[in-house]
């Protein structure tokens, strides 16, 4: 079978090539992710199609800049400040205060490492947290290292300028305190926060660990979240051991909830905090309440689901959007509507030729890739071509709305979202986004109506069902977000909470 003009056997060779040169693993279940990323890379390399790019990859000797371009299209850069907040709560309430207490007046040093920092929101969140907890932070020897395989992400991180999407779970007043508005409607981080973070290019799967030019030794805390989904089982085990060596005794490791694994992190002590789990360097038999580690009540029910690298199970994000959409639609079809529809039914989809379908897919890939890179003007143009090629594709209108919202065009974004729910009434994320727009404009009654529509749709889904167009968000997670919003009527969220690997 040929996909994008590339035979299956060549896709296998491409996957092996990428794993060998970058460490990124794309098994058969993640073939759609590989195809989307390679299509975007082919365009940047100047090839007319994926097949030509594949022929070149398998016959050429790529330079480091070329490998960096390839990696930039195969990794997800979607993140935001204080993502997975309960992990930061554990640091703020337990881990960091204990470190400060033990070292104050003695060896006043603190070393933190964001090992897959993406576009910088995570390490800057750590820097902000340290400054909030440690008034005399300037008297400490503070190191916050941030590394990533994606050079494009690192350039954006170093610039320290962010759009609204990066603040979608930030507390009230956060932007105003730590950021300065820019003329183009974005926000630049304060210089004292930016100067706390050192960025460097690093491939966590490389044989030589750590690289000579980067000091990753004696770290107190390492964040390595949403990384293992890209690695093979053997690479995951190797990385877990490398991270353990990089920590000081009693140092802490944070991974994403979906990556927690007793088998993979067997040489760590797993410590439950409210709503999250961290790993501490040490032996299981050494675990006891002491000055070396804060006493914690075990909260077994809060432990996240296990990710067993030894079994290499397919992560939820590896499922195709089409599968997720079909699953969600099946769950919703048996649920009655909360309100009778007063609108005419959307038009049935028109037959799309094979050639037109290929064009539609290309427009979709380009729009998504450019949006992820922050090139919103270009992404908007491609989303418009996507819509023109298939005007009844609800996903196209939703993507169009998200790009417009990031650009600050809220009224146009609202119009696109309304078209989305007209074409696909069970599009839960679109109802949620409409609620956020109304909430930001203090139209509380309208916002609550949209949130109620979203909740009604979500209640028909299993909590772990993936939402179409969310890049990995589950129905249960979105229900939690809406409940939190309704419980805090004075706090608006500016954009959708569609995050790639938040799989709770």
C-alpha positions as CSV (number, residue, x, y, z in Angstrom):
1,X,0.0,0.0,0.0
2,X,1.2,3.5,-0.9
3,X,0.6,6.5,1.4
4,X,1.4,9.9,0.1
5,X,3.1,8.1,-2.8
6,X,5.4,6.2,-0.4
7,X,5.3,2.4,-0.1
8,X,4.8,0.9,3.3
9,X,8.3,-0.6,3.2
10,X,9.9,2.8,2.8
11,X,7.9,4.2,5.7
12,X,9.5,1.5,7.8
13,X,13.0,2.5,6.6
14,X,12.2,6.2,7.3
15,X,11.1,5.3,10.8
16,X,14.4,3.5,11.4
17,X,16.4,6.3,9.8
18,X,14.8,8.9,12.1
19,X,15.2,6.7,15.2
20,X,18.8,6.2,14.4
21,X,19.6,9.8,13.8
22,X,17.4,11.6,16.3
23,X,16.2,9.0,18.8
24,X,12.6,9.8,17.9
25,X,10.5,6.6,17.6
26,X,7.5,6.2,15.3
27,X,6.0,2.7,15.4
28,X,3.2,1.6,13.1
29,X,0.6,3.1,15.5
30,X,2.2,6.5,15.1
31,X,2.5,6.4,11.4
32,X,0.1,9.3,10.9
33,X,2.2,11.5,13.1
34,X,5.3,10.6,11.1
35,X,3.5,11.3,7.8
36,X,2.2,14.7,9.0
37,X,5.6,15.7,10.2
38,X,7.5,14.5,7.1
39,X,5.0,16.3,4.8
40,X,5.7,19.6,6.6
41,X,9.5,18.9,6.6
42,X,9.3,18.2,2.8
43,X,7.8,21.6,2.2
44,X,10.6,23.3,4.1
45,X,13.3,21.3,2.4
46,X,11.8,22.4,-1.0
47,X,10.3,19.1,-2.1
48,X,7.0,18.9,-4.0
49,X,5.8,15.8,-2.1
50,X,6.7,13.4,0.7
51,X,7.9,10.7,-1.7
52,X,10.7,12.9,-3.1
53,X,11.7,13.9,0.4
54,X,11.8,10.2,1.5
55,X,14.1,9.3,-1.4
56,X,16.4,12.1,-0.5
57,X,16.5,11.2,3.2
58,X,17.4,7.6,2.5
59,X,20.1,8.4,0.1
60,X,21.8,11.6,1.5
61,X,24.0,12.3,4.5
62,X,22.2,14.9,6.4
63,X,23.9,17.8,8.2
64,X,23.1,18.7,11.8
65,X,21.0,21.8,10.6
66,X,19.1,19.5,8.3
67,X,18.5,17.0,11.1
68,X,17.3,19.8,13.3
69,X,14.8,20.9,10.7
70,X,13.5,17.3,10.4
71,X,13.2,17.0,14.2
72,X,11.4,20.3,14.5
73,X,8.5,18.9,12.4
74,X,8.4,15.6,14.3
75,X,8.1,17.0,17.8
76,X,5.2,18.8,19.4
77,X,5.8,22.3,20.7
78,X,2.4,22.9,22.3
79,X,2.8,23.8,26.0
80,X,1.9,26.5,28.4
81,X,2.9,28.1,31.7
82,X,2.6,25.9,34.8
83,X,1.3,23.0,32.8
84,X,0.1,20.1,35.0
85,X,-0.2,22.5,37.9
86,X,-0.2,19.9,40.6
87,X,3.4,19.0,39.8
88,X,4.3,22.7,40.4
89,X,2.2,22.6,43.6
90,X,4.2,19.7,44.9
91,X,7.5,21.6,44.2
92,X,6.1,24.8,45.8
93,X,4.7,23.2,48.9
94,X,7.1,20.3,49.6
95,X,10.2,19.8,47.5
96,X,11.7,23.3,47.2
97,X,10.9,24.6,50.7
98,X,12.7,21.5,52.1
99,X,15.8,22.1,49.9
100,X,15.9,25.8,50.9
101,X,15.7,24.8,54.6
102,X,18.5,22.3,54.4
103,X,20.9,24.6,52.4
104,X,20.2,28.0,53.8
105,X,23.3,29.4,55.4
106,X,25.3,26.5,54.3
107,X,25.7,25.7,50.6
108,X,23.1,28.0,49.0
109,X,22.8,26.4,45.6
110,X,19.9,25.1,43.5
111,X,20.1,23.3,40.2
112,X,17.0,22.6,38.1
113,X,16.8,21.1,34.6
114,X,14.0,21.2,32.1
115,X,15.1,18.4,29.9
116,X,12.6,18.9,27.1
117,X,11.9,22.6,27.4
118,X,10.1,23.1,24.1
119,X,9.4,26.8,23.6
120,X,10.4,27.8,27.1
121,X,7.2,28.0,29.2
122,X,8.3,25.2,31.5
123,X,11.8,26.5,32.5
124,X,10.4,30.0,32.9
125,X,7.7,28.7,35.1
126,X,10.4,27.1,37.3
127,X,12.3,30.4,37.4
128,X,9.1,32.3,38.4
129,X,8.3,29.7,41.1
130,X,11.8,30.0,42.6
131,X,11.6,33.8,42.7
132,X,8.2,33.6,44.4
133,X,9.4,31.2,47.0
134,X,12.9,32.6,47.6
135,X,12.9,36.3,48.2
136,X,16.8,36.3,48.5
137,X,17.2,34.2,45.3
138,X,19.9,36.5,44.1
139,X,22.1,35.4,47.0
140,X,21.9,31.8,45.9
141,X,23.9,30.0,43.2
142,X,20.9,29.3,41.0
143,X,21.1,27.2,37.8
144,X,18.1,26.5,35.6
145,X,19.1,24.6,32.5
146,X,16.7,24.1,29.6
147,X,17.5,21.8,26.7
148,X,15.6,20.5,23.7
149,X,16.3,18.7,20.4
150,X,14.3,21.3,18.4
151,X,16.4,24.3,17.5
152,X,13.4,26.3,16.3
153,X,11.7,25.8,19.7
154,X,14.9,26.9,21.4
155,X,15.1,30.2,19.4
156,X,11.5,31.0,20.4
157,X,12.3,30.1,24.0
158,X,15.3,32.4,24.1
159,X,13.3,35.2,22.7
160,X,10.9,34.9,25.6
161,X,7.9,36.3,23.7
162,X,4.6,34.4,24.0
163,X,1.0,34.5,22.7
164,X,-2.2,34.0,24.5
165,X,-2.2,30.2,24.2
166,X,0.8,30.0,26.5
167,X,-1.3,31.6,29.4
168,X,-4.4,29.4,29.2
169,X,-4.0,28.0,32.7
170,X,-2.3,31.0,34.4
171,X,-3.6,32.7,37.5
172,X,-5.1,36.1,37.5
173,X,-2.5,38.9,37.3
174,X,0.2,36.5,36.1
175,X,0.8,38.2,32.8
176,X,0.7,41.7,34.2
177,X,3.3,40.8,36.9
178,X,5.9,39.0,34.8
179,X,5.4,40.1,31.2
180,X,5.4,43.3,29.1
181,X,2.9,43.6,26.2
182,X,4.6,43.9,22.8
183,X,3.2,45.9,19.8
184,X,2.0,42.8,18.0
185,X,-0.2,41.7,20.9
186,X,2.1,39.2,22.5
187,X,3.9,39.3,25.8
188,X,7.7,39.4,26.6
189,X,8.9,37.9,29.8
190,X,10.7,40.0,32.4
191,X,14.5,40.3,32.0
192,X,15.2,39.0,35.6
193,X,13.2,35.8,34.8
194,X,14.8,35.3,31.4
195,X,18.3,35.7,32.7
196,X,17.8,32.9,35.2
197,X,17.5,30.3,32.4
198,X,20.3,28.9,30.2
199,X,19.2,27.2,27.0
200,X,21.1,24.6,25.1
201,X,20.5,22.1,22.2
202,X,20.5,18.5,23.4
203,X,19.3,15.1,22.1
204,X,18.3,13.0,25.1
205,X,18.7,9.9,23.0
206,X,22.3,10.4,22.0
207,X,24.9,7.9,23.0
208,X,27.2,10.4,24.8
209,X,25.3,11.6,27.8
210,X,25.8,14.2,28.9
211,X,27.5,16.1,26.0
212,X,30.8,17.7,27.1
213,X,29.6,21.2,26.6
214,X,26.5,20.9,28.8
215,X,26.7,20.5,32.6
216,X,23.8,18.3,33.6
217,X,25.4,16.9,36.7
218,X,24.3,17.3,40.4
219,X,20.8,18.4,39.5
220,X,18.3,18.8,42.4
221,X,15.2,18.6,40.2
222,X,14.7,17.4,36.7
223,X,11.6,17.9,34.6
224,X,11.4,15.4,31.7
225,X,7.8,15.4,30.7
226,X,6.1,14.1,27.5
227,X,9.4,12.7,26.2
228,X,9.1,9.0,26.6
229,X,6.2,8.8,24.1
230,X,8.9,9.5,21.4
231,X,11.3,6.8,22.6
232,X,11.6,3.0,22.2
233,X,11.4,0.8,25.3
234,X,15.2,0.4,25.4
235,X,15.8,4.2,24.9
236,X,13.3,4.9,27.7
237,X,15.2,2.6,30.1
238,X,18.5,4.2,29.1
239,X,17.2,7.7,29.6
240,X,15.7,6.9,33.0
241,X,19.1,5.7,34.1
242,X,20.9,8.7,32.7
243,X,18.5,11.0,34.4
244,X,19.1,9.2,37.7
245,X,22.9,9.7,37.3
246,X,22.3,13.4,36.7
247,X,20.5,13.9,40.0
248,X,22.1,14.5,43.4
249,X,21.2,12.0,46.1
250,X,17.6,12.6,47.2
251,X,17.1,14.6,43.9
252,X,13.7,14.7,42.3
253,X,12.4,13.7,38.8
254,X,9.1,14.8,37.3
255,X,7.6,13.0,34.3
256,X,4.1,13.5,32.8
257,X,1.3,11.5,34.4
258,X,1.0,9.2,31.5
259,X,4.7,8.3,31.7
260,X,4.8,7.1,35.3
261,X,6.0,3.5,35.4
262,X,7.0,1.3,38.3
263,X,9.0,-0.9,35.9
264,X,10.8,2.0,34.2
265,X,11.6,3.9,37.3
266,X,12.3,1.0,39.6
267,X,15.5,2.5,40.9
268,X,13.7,5.6,42.1
269,X,11.4,6.0,45.1
270,X,7.9,6.9,43.9
271,X,6.4,9.6,46.2
272,X,2.7,10.5,46.0
273,X,1.7,14.1,46.4
274,X,-1.9,15.4,46.1
275,X,-2.9,14.9,42.5
276,X,0.6,13.9,41.2
277,X,3.6,11.6,41.6
278,X,7.3,12.4,41.7
279,X,10.3,10.2,41.7
280,X,13.2,10.6,44.2
281,X,16.7,9.2,43.7
282,X,17.3,6.6,46.3
283,X,16.6,3.0,47.2
284,X,13.1,1.8,48.1
285,X,14.4,0.3,51.4
286,X,15.8,3.8,52.4
287,X,12.4,5.4,52.2
288,X,11.4,6.8,55.6
289,X,10.2,10.2,57.0
290,X,13.4,12.2,57.7
291,X,15.0,15.6,57.2
292,X,16.2,14.4,53.8
293,X,12.7,14.1,52.5
294,X,9.4,15.7,53.6
295,X,6.9,13.5,55.3
296,X,4.0,12.9,52.9
297,X,0.6,11.2,53.3
298,X,0.2,8.6,50.6
299,X,-2.6,9.4,48.2
300,X,-2.9,6.3,46.3
301,X,-6.0,7.3,44.5
302,X,-4.2,10.3,43.0
303,X,-1.5,8.2,41.4
304,X,-1.6,8.6,37.6
305,X,-2.0,5.7,35.2
306,X,1.1,3.7,34.6
307,X,3.2,4.0,31.4
308,X,5.0,0.8,30.9
309,X,7.9,1.3,28.6
310,X,8.8,-2.3,28.7
311,X,5.5,-3.1,27.1
312,X,5.8,0.0,24.8
313,X,2.0,0.4,24.8
314,X,0.6,2.9,22.3
315,X,0.1,6.3,23.9
316,X,-3.3,7.9,23.5
317,X,-1.8,10.6,21.4
318,X,-0.8,8.0,18.8
319,X,-4.4,7.4,17.9
320,X,-5.5,9.1,14.8
321,X,-7.9,12.0,14.8
322,X,-10.3,10.0,12.7
323,X,-10.4,7.2,15.3
324,X,-11.0,9.7,18.1
325,X,-13.7,11.5,16.2
326,X,-15.5,8.3,15.4
327,X,-15.3,7.1,19.1
328,X,-16.6,10.5,20.4
329,X,-19.4,10.6,17.9
330,X,-20.5,7.0,18.8
331,X,-20.6,8.0,22.5
332,X,-22.6,11.1,21.9
333,X,-25.1,9.7,19.4
334,X,-27.1,8.1,22.2
335,X,-27.3,11.3,24.3
336,X,-30.4,13.5,24.0
337,X,-29.9,17.2,23.4
338,X,-30.3,19.6,26.3
339,X,-32.1,22.1,24.0
340,X,-34.2,21.7,20.9
341,X,-32.3,22.9,17.8
342,X,-33.6,26.1,16.2
343,X,-31.1,26.0,13.4
344,X,-31.5,24.2,10.1
345,X,-29.5,21.0,9.8
346,X,-26.0,21.6,8.3
347,X,-25.6,20.5,4.6
348,X,-24.5,17.0,4.0
349,X,-20.8,16.6,3.0
350,X,-20.3,16.8,-0.7
351,X,-18.4,14.0,-2.4
352,X,-14.7,14.8,-2.5
353,X,-12.5,13.5,-5.2
354,X,-9.3,11.6,-4.3
355,X,-7.2,14.5,-5.8
356,X,-9.2,17.1,-3.8
357,X,-8.8,15.0,-0.6
358,X,-5.0,15.0,-1.0
359,X,-5.1,18.8,-1.4
360,X,-7.3,19.2,1.7
361,X,-4.9,17.1,3.7
362,X,-1.9,19.1,2.5
363,X,-3.6,22.4,3.5
364,X,-4.4,20.9,6.9
365,X,-0.9,19.8,7.5
366,X,0.6,23.2,6.5
367,X,-1.9,25.1,8.7
368,X,-1.2,23.0,11.8
369,X,2.6,23.0,11.3
370,X,2.8,26.8,10.8
371,X,0.5,27.5,13.8
372,X,2.7,25.3,16.0
373,X,5.7,27.4,14.8
374,X,3.9,30.7,15.8
375,X,3.7,31.8,12.1
376,X,0.1,32.7,12.5
377,X,-0.3,34.9,9.4
378,X,1.0,32.0,7.1
379,X,-1.1,29.5,9.1
380,X,-4.2,31.6,8.6
381,X,-3.7,31.7,4.8
382,X,-3.3,27.9,4.7
383,X,-6.4,27.4,6.9
384,X,-8.4,29.5,4.5
385,X,-7.2,27.3,1.6
386,X,-8.2,24.3,3.7
387,X,-11.7,25.7,4.1
388,X,-12.0,26.6,0.4
389,X,-11.1,23.0,-0.5
390,X,-13.8,21.6,1.9
391,X,-16.2,24.1,3.2
392,X,-18.2,21.6,5.4
393,X,-15.1,20.4,7.3
394,X,-15.7,21.4,10.9
395,X,-12.1,20.8,11.8
396,X,-11.0,23.4,9.3
397,X,-13.2,26.1,10.7
398,X,-12.1,25.2,14.2
399,X,-8.4,25.5,13.3
400,X,-9.2,28.8,11.6
401,X,-10.8,30.0,14.8
402,X,-7.9,29.0,17.0
403,X,-5.4,30.9,14.7
404,X,-7.6,34.0,14.7
405,X,-7.9,33.8,18.5
406,X,-4.1,33.6,18.9
407,X,-3.9,36.7,16.6
408,X,-6.3,38.6,18.8
409,X,-9.1,38.6,16.2
410,X,-11.8,37.5,18.7
411,X,-14.9,38.5,16.8
412,X,-13.7,36.6,13.7
413,X,-12.7,33.7,15.8
414,X,-16.2,33.6,17.3
415,X,-17.8,33.5,13.8
416,X,-15.6,30.6,12.8
417,X,-16.5,28.7,16.0
418,X,-20.2,29.3,15.4
419,X,-19.7,27.8,11.9
420,X,-17.9,24.9,13.5
421,X,-20.8,23.9,15.8
422,X,-23.3,24.5,13.0
423,X,-21.5,22.0,10.9
424,X,-20.8,19.6,13.7
425,X,-23.0,20.2,16.8
426,X,-21.2,17.6,18.9
427,X,-17.8,19.4,18.6
428,X,-17.2,19.8,22.4
429,X,-14.0,21.8,22.1
430,X,-15.7,24.4,19.9
431,X,-18.5,24.9,22.5
432,X,-15.8,25.2,25.2
433,X,-13.9,27.8,23.1
434,X,-17.0,29.8,22.6
435,X,-17.6,29.8,26.3
436,X,-14.0,31.1,26.9
437,X,-14.5,33.9,24.5
438,X,-17.8,34.9,26.1
439,X,-16.3,34.6,29.6
440,X,-13.3,36.9,28.6
441,X,-15.9,39.5,27.6
442,X,-17.7,39.1,31.0
443,X,-20.8,37.7,29.2
444,X,-21.3,35.2,32.0
445,X,-24.8,33.9,31.1
446,X,-23.7,33.2,27.5
447,X,-20.4,31.6,28.6
448,X,-22.2,29.3,31.0
449,X,-24.6,28.3,28.2
450,X,-21.7,27.2,26.0
451,X,-20.0,25.4,28.9
452,X,-23.2,23.6,29.7
453,X,-23.4,22.4,26.0
454,X,-19.8,21.2,26.3
455,X,-20.5,19.4,29.5
456,X,-23.6,17.7,28.1
457,X,-21.6,16.4,25.2
458,X,-18.6,15.3,27.4
459,X,-20.8,13.3,29.8
460,X,-21.5,10.8,27.1
461,X,-17.8,10.0,26.8
462,X,-15.6,7.8,28.9
463,X,-13.2,10.1,30.9
464,X,-10.2,8.8,29.0
465,X,-11.7,9.3,25.5
466,X,-9.6,11.6,23.4
467,X,-11.2,14.7,22.0
468,X,-10.9,15.3,18.3
469,X,-8.7,18.3,17.4
470,X,-7.3,18.4,20.9
471,X,-3.9,16.9,20.3
472,X,-4.4,14.5,23.2
473,X,-6.8,16.0,25.7
474,X,-9.3,13.7,27.3
475,X,-12.9,14.2,27.9
476,X,-12.4,13.9,31.7
477,X,-9.7,16.5,31.7
478,X,-11.9,19.0,29.9
479,X,-14.7,18.3,32.3
480,X,-12.3,19.2,35.2
481,X,-11.3,22.4,33.5
482,X,-14.9,23.5,32.9
483,X,-15.8,22.6,36.5
484,X,-12.9,24.7,37.7
485,X,-14.0,27.7,35.6
486,X,-17.6,27.5,36.8
487,X,-16.3,27.4,40.4
488,X,-14.2,30.6,39.8
489,X,-16.7,33.0,38.1
490,X,-14.2,36.0,38.0
491,X,-11.4,34.1,36.3
492,X,-11.5,34.0,32.4
493,X,-9.4,31.6,30.3
494,X,-8.4,33.3,27.1
495,X,-8.1,30.2,24.9
496,X,-8.9,26.6,24.6
497,X,-7.2,24.1,26.9
498,X,-6.3,21.7,24.0
499,X,-2.9,20.4,25.2
500,X,-1.0,17.6,23.3
501,X,-0.2,15.2,26.0
502,X,-2.4,16.0,29.0
503,X,-4.0,12.6,29.2
504,X,-5.6,12.6,32.6
